[in-house]
Amino acid sequence: MEDILKQILESQSKILKHIEQHGKTLNEQSEILAKQSELLEEQQKTLNEHSEILTTHSKTLANHIEQFNILNIGQKKLETRLESELIEKIRALFDARELQNNVNEKILTKLEKIEHNTSYSPFIAK
């Protein structure tokens, strides 16, 4: 009976050591989980900050796109106006050239008549 009690005591002692070892392991794992939880919280804060920055940049980009579109519309209006003005000026230059050609033609015609009437020839050497 004494041997049996010793065996029971030894086995309980082994079980107690085993439980203590598991307890230490559980405590270590609990500490690791606590550290990982802190890291996750820090990463979540960083992620939230980056999300806010991204939202701000997105709004800024949207404003820039809107300003670009406004400027683009203004540029197109300006181009259209300039094209219209240039076309008018070029047309006026061509009209003036045509008028000058008509005047030159009249002068040449009158000069030919004068040359014919006076028998003057600029090609005959004096």
C-alpha positions as CSV (number, residue, x, y, z in Angstrom):
1,M,0.0,0.0,0.0
2,E,2.8,2.3,0.8
3,D,4.3,1.7,-2.6
4,I,1.0,2.5,-4.2
5,L,0.8,5.7,-2.3
6,K,4.4,6.6,-3.3
7,Q,3.5,5.9,-6.9
8,I,0.4,8.1,-6.7
9,L,2.4,10.9,-5.0
10,E,5.1,10.6,-7.7
11,S,2.6,10.7,-10.5
12,Q,0.8,13.6,-8.9
13,S,4.1,15.4,-8.6
14,K,4.8,14.8,-12.3
15,I,1.3,16.0,-13.2
16,L,1.9,19.1,-11.1
17,K,5.2,19.8,-12.8
18,H,3.6,19.2,-16.2
19,I,0.7,21.6,-15.2
20,E,3.3,24.2,-14.1
21,Q,5.1,23.9,-17.4
22,H,1.9,24.4,-19.3
23,G,1.1,27.3,-17.1
24,K,4.4,28.9,-17.9
25,T,3.9,28.2,-21.6
26,L,0.4,29.7,-21.5
27,N,1.8,32.9,-19.7
28,E,4.5,33.2,-22.4
29,Q,2.0,32.8,-25.1
30,S,-0.3,35.3,-23.4
31,E,2.5,37.9,-23.3
32,I,3.2,37.3,-27.0
33,L,-0.5,37.7,-27.8
34,A,-0.5,41.0,-25.8
35,K,2.5,42.3,-27.7
36,Q,1.0,41.3,-31.0
37,S,-2.3,43.0,-30.0
38,E,-0.3,46.2,-29.3
39,L,1.4,46.0,-32.7
40,L,-1.9,45.5,-34.4
41,E,-3.4,48.5,-32.7
42,E,-0.4,50.6,-33.8
43,Q,-0.7,49.3,-37.3
44,Q,-4.4,50.1,-37.2
45,K,-3.7,53.7,-36.1
46,T,-1.1,54.1,-38.9
47,L,-3.5,52.7,-41.4
48,N,-6.2,55.2,-40.3
49,E,-3.7,58.1,-40.6
50,H,-2.7,56.9,-44.1
51,S,-6.4,56.6,-45.0
52,E,-7.0,60.2,-43.9
53,I,-4.0,61.4,-45.9
54,L,-5.2,59.5,-48.9
55,T,-8.7,61.0,-48.5
56,T,-7.2,64.5,-48.3
57,H,-5.0,63.9,-51.4
58,S,-8.0,62.5,-53.2
59,K,-10.0,65.7,-52.5
60,T,-7.0,67.8,-53.6
61,L,-6.8,65.8,-56.8
62,A,-10.5,66.3,-57.4
63,N,-10.1,70.1,-57.0
64,H,-7.1,70.1,-59.3
65,I,-9.1,68.2,-61.9
66,E,-12.0,70.6,-61.6
67,Q,-9.6,73.6,-62.0
68,F,-7.9,71.9,-65.0
69,N,-11.3,71.4,-66.6
70,I,-12.2,75.1,-66.0
71,L,-8.9,76.2,-67.5
72,N,-9.3,73.8,-70.4
73,I,-12.8,75.3,-71.2
74,G,-11.3,78.8,-71.0
75,Q,-8.5,77.9,-73.2
76,K,-10.8,76.5,-75.9
77,K,-12.9,79.7,-75.8
78,L,-9.7,81.8,-76.1
79,E,-8.5,79.6,-79.0
80,T,-11.8,80.0,-80.8
81,R,-11.8,83.7,-80.3
82,L,-8.2,84.0,-81.5
83,E,-8.9,81.8,-84.5
84,S,-11.9,84.0,-85.4
85,E,-9.9,87.2,-85.1
86,L,-7.1,85.8,-87.1
87,I,-9.4,84.6,-89.9
88,E,-10.9,88.1,-90.1
89,K,-7.5,89.7,-90.2
90,I,-6.2,87.3,-92.9
91,R,-9.4,87.8,-94.9
92,A,-8.8,91.6,-94.6
93,L,-5.2,91.2,-95.8
94,F,-6.3,89.2,-98.8
95,D,-9.0,91.7,-99.6
96,A,-6.5,94.5,-99.4
97,R,-4.1,92.6,-101.6
98,E,-6.8,92.0,-104.2
99,L,-7.7,95.7,-104.1
100,Q,-4.0,96.6,-104.5
101,N,-3.7,94.2,-107.4
102,N,-6.7,95.9,-109.1
103,V,-5.1,99.3,-108.6
104,N,-1.8,98.0,-110.0
105,E,-3.6,96.5,-112.9
106,K,-5.4,99.8,-113.7
107,I,-2.1,101.7,-113.4
108,L,-0.4,99.2,-115.8
109,T,-3.2,99.5,-118.2
110,K,-3.1,103.3,-118.2
111,L,0.7,103.2,-118.5
112,E,0.4,100.9,-121.5
113,K,-2.1,103.4,-123.1
114,I,0.4,106.3,-122.4
115,E,3.3,104.3,-123.9
116,H,1.2,103.4,-126.9
117,N,0.0,107.0,-127.4
118,T,3.5,108.5,-127.0
119,S,5.3,105.6,-128.6
120,Y,7.5,105.4,-125.6
121,S,9.2,102.2,-124.9
122,P,11.3,101.8,-121.8
123,F,13.2,98.9,-123.5
124,I,14.7,101.2,-126.2
125,A,18.0,102.6,-125.1
126,K,18.5,106.3,-125.6
